[in-house]
Amino acid sequence: MGDLAERVGVTYPTMKRIEQGDLGVSIGLVFEAASILGVPLFDADPSRRALEARHIEDRLALLPQRVRKPRQARNDF
């Protein structure tokens, strides 16, 4: 992950926060990391989005369970 952090241009702790889904990380950094990893975030074709979602689920299955747990966003503005 150190190499990825270097490619994204962030520190290792920031990359760790991105990996853990920390909502305090800049969305631009998340997009940059996704782009470098080849994870497409936007596509107009619904069938393509479904295919990509399955690929992402396959990749997430390789991660430890604590990383895969969905987190609730706090919307108490």
Protein Blocks (a to p, Z undefined) as FASTA:
>chain_A
ZZmmmmnopafklmmmmmnopakbcfklmmmmmmmnopafbdfblklmmmmmmmmmmmmm
mpcfklmpccdddfbZZ
